[in-house]
Amino acid sequence: MALDLTMVRKVLRDCIRVDADRYPASRVVTVAHDTDRSLRLADGRWYSPLIDTIEDDLARLGVGCVSFARVASAIKGESAYGKVYAPEGRFARALIAKRIKALIWPGRYPYSHAEERTWSSIFNGTRAQTLLGIMPSRELCAAAHRRGMWVADVQHGVIGESHPWYGAAFRGHDPIEQLPDAFLCWDDGSAEVVSRWAVSRGIAVHVIGNRWLARFVRRSPDDPLVSLLADDYLRSSAELGPRRPTILITLSWGSDMNSNGFVDPGLLAVVRATSQRFRWLVRLHPNQISGFASEEGKAFLGFFDEHLRGHAEWALPTRAPLPAVLGDTDLHISWYSSVAIEAAQMGIATALLAPALRATGRLSDYFGHQRAQGMVDFISEDEKSILAWIERRLEFRGVIDDALTAHQTAYERVLAFVAHGSAQ
């Protein structure tokens, strides 16, 4: 994963930091990065839709959590919704040593004993019994298992056979101590991928649904945050003009995001030609707002002014919670964003344009579950193909995936286990 210049500078600065090594005691530790804390609340704090949702639900069971941010994180302390800490100095030094190791021994995983020691120090301080994390590293898992902790990987995006974090070819032969004890998946398709190798090794796979989406679909009166966010979005959206068929574009990040930087030329031509007929929304990737690609987010402003101003909107759909935006969306188009999974669960069809998805090889197995359901199409990125897809799919509306509500019981069992050490 490449770091942009902002991240490189931060990592280098962090290398000379001396970290405070005292953390509050907590039964449960969670782990997320700035990218995962992607929702800014009205009071200025950053909220993690996936991790803070679980923390809020555990709080209702009387269990508090302490959260840790990984390398090069800026969201911690008062800027974060939960109790978030970041031993930035130790993580930065471990990362640089890890990169050097990778250069010296290419093709081997550059295991970092320094990172493992950092996690061990954290766990010694918190005396935690459970860890819930987004892509918990091998070092993190090993440190947790040395203390007898239970570790769960919380799904945050695509899980595919060719994904280097979840496929059997990449993780199936890892030492068991470097793997989580459980995967908490959004849907049956994701669970099937990891089950192929994990279950035989004694690793549990639980389908709990996407808890952030589920909160918006269920809209409980006991959830004032979601009610406020959903109502605010509808009010702000209405202020921008009368309702028209709405198409959401979600951006990818990195050098392979598409052929011209942000919105592929074919899609850009469609947007400009149809902006009087359709309402076009553009949502930046969280990494482009606060993360490894923040420089891309700054560059997007110039791209938008030159190519899309007057034809699309970006600020509201980027800053608002994704489920609220999807609730007011008819179709979704992207290069290869995992939002395709969330859109499918909300009954919204997606067109994915990346040629790599249509080719044989890596990425071709991505979104297999959603394609089998008829919710995701891989199409050519040219103007004619995109227009044809829109016309074919415009009147389509799928049903909201049962996974968002049917797996409530499984989720509550996981919460009970985390809170009390046994299912209830």
ZIQUIRA-V159753 format. One record per backbone hydrogen bond with DSSP energy under -0.5 kcal/mol. NH is the residue of the N-H (numbers start at 1). CO is the residue of the C=O. Records with the same first field share a line. If there is no record, write none. Layout:
BEGIN
NH=CO ; CO
END
This chain:
BEGIN
4=292
8=4
9=5
10=6
11=7
12=8
13=9
14=10
15=11
16=13
17=14
19=17
26=126
28=64
29=130
30=66
31=132
32=68
36=33
37=33 ; 34
38=36
39=47
40=38
41=39 ; 45
44=41
46=79
47=39
49=47
52=48
53=48
54=50
55=51
56=52
57=53
58=54
59=55
60=56
61=57 ; 58
62=59
63=58
64=62
66=28
67=83
68=30
69=85
70=32
73=70
76=74
77=84
79=76
80=77
81=46
84=82
85=67
88=86
91=87
92=88
93=89
94=90
95=91
96=92
97=93
98=94
99=95
100=96
101=97
102=98
103=99
104=100
105=101
106=103
108=105
111=109
113=111
116=112
117=113
118=114
119=115
120=116
121=117
122=118
123=119
124=120
125=121
126=122
127=123
129=27
130=27
131=150
132=29
133=152
134=31
135=133
141=137
142=138
143=139
144=140
145=141
146=142
147=143 ; 144
148=145
149=144
150=129
152=131
153=182
154=133 ; 152
155=153 ; 184
163=160
166=163
167=163
170=167
171=167
172=168
174=171
178=175
179=176
181=151
182=151
183=204
184=153
185=183 ; 206
191=187
192=188
193=189
194=190
195=191
196=192
197=194
198=194
199=195
201=198
202=199
203=198
204=181
206=183
208=185 ; 206
209=185
211=209
214=210
215=211
216=212 ; 213
217=213
218=214
219=215
223=220
227=223
228=224
229=225
230=226
231=227
232=228
233=229
234=230
235=231
236=232
237=233
238=234
239=235
240=236 ; 237
241=238
247=279
248=331
249=281
250=248 ; 333
251=283
257=254
261=258
264=262
268=264
269=265
270=266
271=267
272=268
273=269
274=270
275=271
277=274
278=274
279=245
280=278
281=247
282=313
283=249
284=282
288=285
289=285 ; 286
290=286
293=287
294=291
296=293
297=293
298=294
299=295
300=296
301=297 ; 298
302=298
303=299
304=300
305=301
306=302
307=303
308=304
309=304
310=312
311=308
312=308
313=280
318=314
319=315
320=316
324=321
325=321
326=322
327=323
328=325
329=326
330=246
331=246
332=349
333=248
334=351
335=250
340=337
341=338
342=338
343=339
344=340
345=341
346=342 ; 343
347=344
348=343
349=330
350=375
351=332
352=377
353=334
354=335
357=354
358=354 ; 355
359=355
364=361
366=363
368=365
371=367
372=368
373=369
374=371
375=370
376=370
377=350
379=352 ; 377
386=382
387=383
388=384
389=385
390=386
391=387
392=388
393=389
394=390
396=393
398=347
401=345
404=401
405=402
406=402
407=403
408=405
411=407
412=408
413=409
414=410
415=411
416=412
417=413
418=414
419=415
420=416
421=416 ; 417
422=416
END
